[in-house]
């Protein structure tokens, strides 16, 4: 089962920061073999757009999701 960090993009001036708001899980039905996704939010979100990023290797190993920068973005957490 794969999982992705779900984040909200926040623009501050000319920079974009990403705040984790939950996780997206990829699952497979045992009966039909079809793939489906489940989004689990950490708290209610009033956003119109959510992004999902694969976890970084260090996050995947610990089971934790980072709050802050998107993979490869070089942006610092908000």
N, C-alpha and C positions, 0 to 999 in steps of 0.2 A: 504494500500500500504506500503510494507516494504521498507526500504532503508538501504544501507550498505556504509561504507566509503571505497573508493578505494585508495590504498596506493602503493607506490613504496618502496621496501626494499633497504636500503643503508648500505653496510658493511664498517665499519671503524675499522680496526684492528680486534679484536676478538668480537666486538659488532655489532649488527644490529639495525639500526634505521629505522623508518617508517615515510615517509612524505606523507601527504594526497594530492592527485591530482584530486579528484573528488568524485562522488557518483554513486552507482548502485541502480536503483529502480526496484522493483518487481511489476509487474502489471498483471491484469487479463482482458482478452478480454470479453466485455459484450455480444458479439455475440456468441462466441464459448466456453467461459469459460476457454480457455487455458491460461496458465501462460507464460509471456514473461518478458524480462529484458531490461533495457535501461541504458547505461553507459553515464554519463555526466561528462566531464572533465572540471576542473577549468581553464586549459590552455593546449596548445599542449604539449604532453609528448613524449619524445624519449626513451621510455623504452620497453623492449621486454617482460616483465612480470609485471602484475598488480595483486594486492591482494585485496580482499574485506572482511571487518570486519563489523559485526553488531555494531552499535553505542553503547557507554556506556550509562547507564541510564541517567546521567546528560547531555550528548550530545543530547540524544533523546528528553528530556524535553525542551531543549532550541532551538532545531533545528540546532545547530552548530555541525560541525565536528572538531575533534582535529587534529592538525598537530603534529606528533611525535610518541609516543609509541603505539605499538599494545596492544590490551586488554590482560592483565595478563602478559605482557612481562617484566615489571619492568624496561624497557629501558627509558632513558630520551630523550626528543625531540632533534633533530639534531640542 
